[in-house]
Amino acid sequence: TPPKKWDKKWRLVIFDISQLKKFYREFFRGKLKELGFYQLQKSVWVHSFNCKDEIQLLRDFCGLGEKEIRLIISENIGDDKELRDYFKV
């Protein structure tokens, strides 16, 4: 369950998973959708609440490292009205 109050930080997940690991790339993308992430760009997904544990679990499950899947926490990602509407924050 997400916290009641948003901490005004965006969680960006960026990934670069090689063609050789296509199964994991598709699996990871599907899990991001299931977790309610918003697709900002082709390999850039955003969430409004802490998802560090979930991302680490997916990384471990897929046998991928931080070079392939990176979690960035940011207070400013530019015009975020669409994201605020999507996450209702």
C-alpha positions as CSV (number, residue, x, y, z in Angstrom):
1,T,0.0,0.0,0.0
2,P,1.4,3.4,-0.9
3,P,1.9,5.9,1.9
4,K,-0.9,8.5,2.4
5,K,1.3,11.5,1.7
6,W,3.7,11.8,-1.3
7,D,7.3,12.8,-0.5
8,K,7.5,14.8,-3.7
9,K,10.2,12.5,-5.1
10,W,10.0,10.6,-8.4
11,R,11.5,7.2,-8.7
12,L,12.9,6.7,-12.2
13,V,13.8,3.2,-13.4
14,I,16.1,3.2,-16.5
15,F,17.2,0.0,-18.0
16,D,19.3,-1.3,-20.8
17,I,18.9,-5.0,-21.1
18,S,20.7,-6.7,-24.1
19,Q,18.9,-8.4,-26.9
20,L,20.4,-11.7,-25.7
21,K,18.3,-11.3,-22.5
22,K,15.1,-10.4,-24.4
23,F,13.0,-12.7,-22.1
24,Y,14.1,-10.8,-19.0
25,R,13.6,-7.4,-20.7
26,E,10.0,-8.3,-21.6
27,F,9.4,-9.8,-18.1
28,F,10.9,-6.7,-16.4
29,R,8.8,-4.3,-18.5
30,G,5.6,-6.4,-17.7
31,K,6.4,-6.2,-14.0
32,L,6.8,-2.5,-14.1
33,K,3.4,-2.2,-15.7
34,E,1.9,-4.5,-13.0
35,L,3.5,-2.3,-10.3
36,G,1.8,0.8,-11.7
37,F,4.8,2.5,-13.2
38,Y,4.3,5.2,-15.9
39,Q,6.3,4.8,-19.1
40,L,8.0,8.2,-19.6
41,Q,10.2,7.1,-22.5
42,K,11.0,3.7,-24.1
43,S,13.3,2.5,-21.3
44,V,12.4,5.1,-18.6
45,W,9.7,4.3,-16.2
46,V,8.5,6.5,-13.3
47,H,6.7,5.9,-10.0
48,S,5.7,8.3,-7.2
49,F,6.4,6.0,-4.2
50,N,9.4,4.1,-2.9
51,C,10.0,0.9,-5.0
52,K,13.6,0.2,-4.1
53,D,12.9,-3.3,-2.6
54,E,10.7,-4.3,-5.6
55,I,13.3,-3.2,-8.1
56,Q,16.1,-5.1,-6.2
57,L,13.9,-8.2,-6.1
58,L,13.4,-8.0,-9.9
59,R,17.1,-7.3,-10.5
60,D,18.0,-10.4,-8.4
61,F,15.3,-12.6,-10.1
62,C,16.5,-11.7,-13.6
63,G,20.2,-11.9,-12.6
64,L,20.8,-8.3,-13.7
65,G,23.0,-5.7,-12.2
66,E,22.8,-1.9,-11.6
67,K,24.4,-1.3,-15.0
68,E,21.4,-2.9,-16.6
69,I,18.7,-1.6,-14.3
70,R,19.2,1.6,-12.4
71,L,16.9,3.3,-9.9
72,I,17.2,7.1,-9.7
73,I,15.3,9.3,-7.1
74,S,14.7,12.8,-8.2
75,E,12.8,15.8,-6.9
76,N,12.6,17.5,-10.3
77,I,12.1,15.9,-13.7
78,G,10.6,19.0,-15.5
79,D,6.9,19.3,-16.4
80,D,5.3,16.6,-14.3
81,K,1.6,17.5,-14.5
82,E,0.8,14.4,-16.5
83,L,2.6,12.3,-13.9
84,R,0.9,14.0,-11.0
85,D,-2.4,13.3,-12.6
86,Y,-1.6,9.7,-13.3
87,F,-0.5,9.0,-9.7
88,K,-3.1,11.4,-8.2
89,V,-0.5,13.3,-6.2
